[in-house]
Amino acid sequence: MGAVKNEIIKKEMVYQQKNNSLIRSLNKLIKSGIFAWIIVLSIWGIAASFSDPQFLPSPFAVWKGAFELGLDGSLFFYMLVSFLRVISGWLLGNLIAIPIGLMIGRIPLLRALFDPIINFVRFIPPLAFITLFMLWFGIGEQSKIFLIMYATFFIVTINTITGVQAVEEDKIRSARTMGASEWQIMRHVIIPASLPYIFTGARLAMGSSFMAIVGAEMVAANEGIGYMIWNARLYFKTDWIFVGLVILGLMGFLMDRIFNQFGKLVLKRYNVVKK
């Protein structure tokens, strides 16, 4: 009788383990976002079946359009051009914005002088400067890179200033009482404490960089994803337009994930990425 009871208990434990394993696998699938994409693609496909392909192409038509653009390599070339523009302007914008944000956040006089200007100019969208940047820097790569720098600068600067001001005054006083100089306080107290804010600002600026480059490439470029989208309208190639939109989303998603992974691995000790 006891042996039968033990056997039943073992079977129940095995069943429970299988059930828990299934639940964990299902949770992983849900968290991966696969189900969300299946739902979006299904709704898109159903809506496209009731619509004119010139108005709303189906996911299959967009895939076919991507294949057409990829045959001669133009799609991959446009992706590379846009990526290089975005990464160049974004990196330069961060390199300029972070030190300026640290100084303005740390020095009250600079904050009083430049805070009104920053909060005035930052509300002017990057696309409003396209014509001026073309006039000032030419129609080459410089104008596009400077436009992305502009789109990056204010977001990162404001987040950096916020991070500096969020540092607890007790930490600064403690470092000062132990004989730390202003440079040491900046290096060992303020910068580490501000890194989560700087990291978030850089991630947000990445999205603004993609918006800026699309506008710039639509107006003054002969290559790039923005140019491809703008040029597709001349031929009523709605599927190519959707290809450009999807590619921009994928490029931004991958850049964000790579940068997020960088934060997890390289900046792990500063807790810039919440788990």
N, C-alpha and C positions, 0 to 999 in steps of 0.2 A: 504493500500500500504506500509506504514511504518512497519507494523507488518511482512509482507512478507519479506521485506528487512532485518529486524532484524533476522528473522529466517534463511535466507540465510547466513548472516554473522556468526551466531552461528554455523551453519553446517560447514562452511569453517574453523572456529577456531577449532572445534572438529577434523576435518580432518587433519589440520595442526599439532595439538597436537599428534595425532596418528602417523603421518608421522615422526615427530621429535622423538617420543618414539621408533619407529622402527629403525631409523637411529642410535640412541644412543645404542640400543641393538646390532645392527650389528657392531658398533664400538667396543663395549665391547668384542664381540666374536672374532673380528680380533685381538685385543690387547692381548687376552688370549692365542693366538697361536694355537687355535684348528684347524683353517683352514690350517695353515702351516703343522701341523701334518697329517691332512687328505691328503694333497697333497703329502707329503713325503711317507706315507704308501701306497697311490695309485700307485705312481711311483715304489716303492719297489715291490708291489704285481704284477704289470704288468711285470717288469723286471724278477721277479722270475718265472713267468709263461712260459717264453721263455728260461729258464736256467735249468741246471741240479741242483736238490736239494742239491747235494753234493758241488756244487759250490756257489749257492746263494739260501738258503732256503727262503720260503715265510714267511710273518709275522705270518700266522697261524701255520706254522711248528715251528717257534721260540716260539710261545705261548705254543704249545704242548710240546716242549722240556723243557720249564720252569716248566710246570705242572709235567713232569716226574721227574725233579730234586727236585721239591718241595714235592713230595709224601713222600720221606724218610727223609725230613728235611735238606738234605745236602746243598741245595741252601741257605736257611736261615742261616745255620751255617757258611757257607763261607762268606756270607754278613756280619755277625756279626764280624767274625775274621778280615776281611779286614777293616771294619769300625773302630774297636778298634785300629788297627795298625795305620791307617791314623790319627785319632783324637789324639792319644797319641803323635806321632811324630810331628804333626802340632802344637799342643799346646806347646810342649816343645821347638820347633823351634822358635815360636813366643816369648815365655818367655825369651829366650836367645837373640834373634835378636833385640827386641825393645830397651832394655836398652843399648846394644852395639851401635845400630844405633843412639840413642839420644846422647850418649857420643861422638862418632866420629863426628857427625854432629855439635855438640856444641863446641868441642875443636879442634882448627886448627892443633895443633901439632899431635894429634891422627889421624886426617884426613890425614895429610901429610904422616904419618908412614904407615897406614893400607890401604889407598885407592889403591895403586898399587897391594897389595896382594889380596884384595877383587876383584878387576877387573881382576885379573889373574885367581884365583881359580873359580870364578863364571861361567866361560865359560867351565869348565869341567863338563859334564853332570853327574847326580847322578848315572846312570846305569854303568858308567865307574868305579865306586867305589865298585860295588857289591862284586867282588872277594876279594878285600882288607878288606872290612867291615866284610865279613864272616871269614877272617883270624884273624882279630883283635878282633871281638866281638862274634865269634862263629856263628853257623847256627840257633840259636834260635831267639827269638823275638828281642833281643838287636840290632842285625845287621840291621833288617828291620826298627826298630824305628829310629836308628841313620841315616839310609839312608834317611828317610822322613824328619828328622831334617835338614839334609844337603840340601835337596831340598827346604825346607822352609826358611832356614836361610838367604841366600844371597838375595832372593827377598824381604823379609821383611826388612832386614838391609838397602838395597839400597833405598827403598821407604821411610824408616824412616829418613835416612840422607837427602834425597831430601826434605822431609817435614820440617826438622829443618832449612835447608838452605833457604827455601822459606819464613820463618817468616820475616816480615818486621822489619827492624832495628829500626824504629821509635817506635814500640811497646816495644822493649827491652829497649831503652833509656828512654822511659816514665816510665816504671816500675822501672828502676834503679834510676831515679831522685826522685821518691816517696819513696825511701829507701828500695826497695825490695832486698833481698839477691839473690845470684845466684841460690840457691835451690828454692826460691819462684818464680824467673823468669822462671825456668825450669818447675815448677809445674803449675803455673797459666798463663803462656804466651806461652811457646814453646810447651809443650805437647798438650794443647787444639788446637793450630793452626796446629800441625802436625798430629792430629788424622785422618783427611780424607786421608792423604797419607799412614799412617800406616794401616788403614782399607782396602784401595785398595791393598796394598802389601799382607796383610793376605788373601784376596780373591784370588789373583793371585797365591799365594803359595799353596792354596788348590788344584788347578788344577795340579800343579807340584807334589804334594804329591800323587795324584792318579796315575800319570805316574810312579813315583818311586816305589810304592808298587806293581804295576802289574809286573814290571820287576823283583823285588826282589822275589815275589811269584812264578814267572815262573822258576827262577833259583834254589831257595833254600827254598821250603816250601812244606808241605803236606796238607795244607788247605788254603782257601782263593780264591777269584774270579780269581786272576791271575793263581793260580795253576789249577783251574777248566778249564780255557781257554787252558792252556798248555797241560793239561791231555786229553782234548777232541780231540786234534789232533791225538792222538794215535789210537783212535777208529773212526776217520773220521766223528766225530759228529759235523758237521758245525753248526747245529742248536744250540748246546750247546755253541759253540764259540760266536754266535750271542746273546745268552742269557746273557753270561758274559759281552759282550759289552754294551748291553742295561741296565743291572743292574748297571754297573759302571757309565753310564750316569745318571741314575736315582738317584743313591747315591750322586753323585757330585752335581746334580741339587738341590736335597733336602737340602744338607748341605749348598749350596750357598744361597738358599732361607731362611733357618733358620738363617744363619749368617747375611743376609741382613735385616731380620726382627729385629734381635737383634740390628743392627745399627740404625734402624728407631725408636725403642722404647727406648733403654737404652742410646744411644748416639745421641739422637735427637737434643739436644742443640748445638752439635758440627757440625751439618750439614754434617755428613759423607756419607749420602745417598741422592743423588739428586733426587728430585721428578719429 
